[in-house]
């Protein structure tokens, strides 16, 4: 009898601890905050929207649009595989990716691309 009371008490204690540990995450989500960690990797439709927005911002040629869409798709696929990497490593990959995109653009488009990326980062931080 004593063993079963101990087991029940232990089980209740563990369940209470798990419940209490889940409260902050629930509150954060209710307050509109995103759980910590890397942002979700965009899917194909979201990448298409990003490319459309970029095209409207800096007027890509058809060839540039095709190439840059491929680069974005490959970049996000790679980032999805590396979600466990450190923030520093992810930032390096992002910088290398942006340089690859800039290599496809004219000088004027590069300036627009920098502004576009800044706006995307600000939007992301707000969500």
C-alpha positions as CSV (number, residue, x, y, z in Angstrom):
1,X,0.0,0.0,0.0
2,X,2.8,2.4,0.9
3,X,4.5,1.7,-2.5
4,X,1.3,2.6,-4.4
5,X,0.9,5.8,-2.5
6,X,4.5,6.7,-3.2
7,X,4.0,5.9,-6.9
8,X,0.8,8.0,-7.1
9,X,2.5,10.9,-5.2
10,X,5.5,10.7,-7.5
11,X,3.3,10.6,-10.6
12,X,1.3,13.6,-9.5
13,X,4.5,15.5,-8.7
14,X,5.9,14.8,-12.2
15,X,2.6,15.8,-13.9
16,X,2.5,19.0,-11.9
17,X,6.1,19.9,-12.8
18,X,5.4,19.3,-16.5
19,X,2.3,21.4,-16.3
20,X,4.1,24.2,-14.6
21,X,6.9,24.1,-17.1
22,X,4.5,24.4,-20.0
23,X,2.8,27.5,-18.7
24,X,5.4,30.1,-19.9
25,X,5.4,28.7,-23.4
26,X,1.6,28.9,-23.5
27,X,1.6,32.5,-22.2
28,X,4.2,33.5,-24.8
29,X,2.1,32.1,-27.6
30,X,-1.1,33.7,-26.3
31,X,0.7,37.1,-26.0
32,X,1.5,36.9,-29.7
33,X,5.1,36.0,-29.1
34,X,6.8,33.4,-31.2
35,X,8.5,30.6,-29.3
36,X,12.3,31.0,-29.3
37,X,14.4,29.3,-31.9
38,X,15.1,29.7,-35.5
39,X,12.4,31.0,-37.8
40,X,10.4,28.5,-39.8
41,X,11.8,27.7,-43.3
42,X,9.6,29.1,-46.0
43,X,7.8,26.6,-48.3
44,X,7.7,26.9,-52.1
45,X,4.6,29.1,-52.1
46,X,6.2,31.5,-49.6
47,X,9.4,31.6,-51.6
48,X,7.4,32.4,-54.7
49,X,5.8,35.4,-52.8
50,X,9.3,36.5,-51.7
51,X,10.5,36.5,-55.3
52,X,7.4,38.3,-56.5
53,X,8.0,41.0,-53.8
54,X,11.6,41.3,-54.8
55,X,10.8,41.5,-58.5
56,X,8.4,44.4,-57.7
57,X,11.1,46.1,-55.6
58,X,14.0,45.9,-58.0
59,X,12.5,44.8,-61.4
60,X,14.3,41.5,-62.1
61,X,14.7,40.2,-65.6
62,X,13.2,36.8,-66.4
63,X,16.6,35.2,-66.2
64,X,17.4,36.9,-62.9
65,X,14.1,35.8,-61.5
66,X,14.6,32.2,-62.5
67,X,18.2,32.1,-61.1
68,X,17.3,33.9,-57.9
69,X,14.3,31.7,-57.2
70,X,16.6,28.7,-57.6
71,X,19.1,30.2,-55.2
72,X,16.4,31.0,-52.6
73,X,15.0,27.5,-52.8
74,X,18.4,25.9,-52.4
75,X,19.3,28.3,-49.6
76,X,16.2,27.6,-47.6
77,X,16.5,23.8,-48.2
78,X,20.0,24.0,-46.8
79,X,18.9,26.1,-43.9
80,X,16.2,23.6,-43.1
81,X,18.8,20.9,-42.8
82,X,21.0,23.0,-40.5
83,X,18.5,24.2,-38.0
84,X,20.6,22.8,-35.1
85,X,23.7,24.9,-36.2
86,X,24.8,27.8,-34.1
87,X,23.4,31.3,-34.8
88,X,26.9,32.4,-35.9
89,X,27.1,29.6,-38.5
90,X,23.6,30.4,-39.8
91,X,24.5,34.1,-40.1
92,X,27.6,33.2,-42.1
93,X,25.5,31.1,-44.5
94,X,23.0,33.9,-44.8
95,X,25.7,36.4,-45.7
96,X,27.2,34.1,-48.3
97,X,23.7,33.5,-49.7
98,X,23.1,37.3,-50.0
99,X,26.4,37.8,-51.8
100,X,25.5,35.1,-54.2
101,X,22.2,36.9,-55.0
102,X,24.0,40.2,-55.3
103,X,26.3,38.7,-57.9
104,X,23.3,38.2,-60.1
105,X,22.2,41.9,-59.8
106,X,23.2,45.2,-61.3
107,X,24.6,47.8,-58.9
108,X,21.3,49.6,-58.6
109,X,19.5,46.3,-58.0
110,X,22.0,45.5,-55.3
111,X,21.0,48.6,-53.4
112,X,17.4,47.8,-53.7
113,X,18.1,44.2,-52.6
114,X,19.8,45.4,-49.5
115,X,16.7,47.5,-48.6
116,X,14.5,44.6,-49.4
117,X,16.4,42.3,-47.1
118,X,16.3,44.9,-44.3
119,X,12.5,45.2,-44.7
120,X,12.1,41.4,-44.7
121,X,14.1,41.2,-41.4
122,X,12.0,43.9,-39.8
123,X,8.8,42.2,-40.8
124,X,10.1,38.9,-39.5
125,X,11.0,40.5,-36.1
126,X,7.5,41.9,-35.8
127,X,6.0,38.4,-36.2
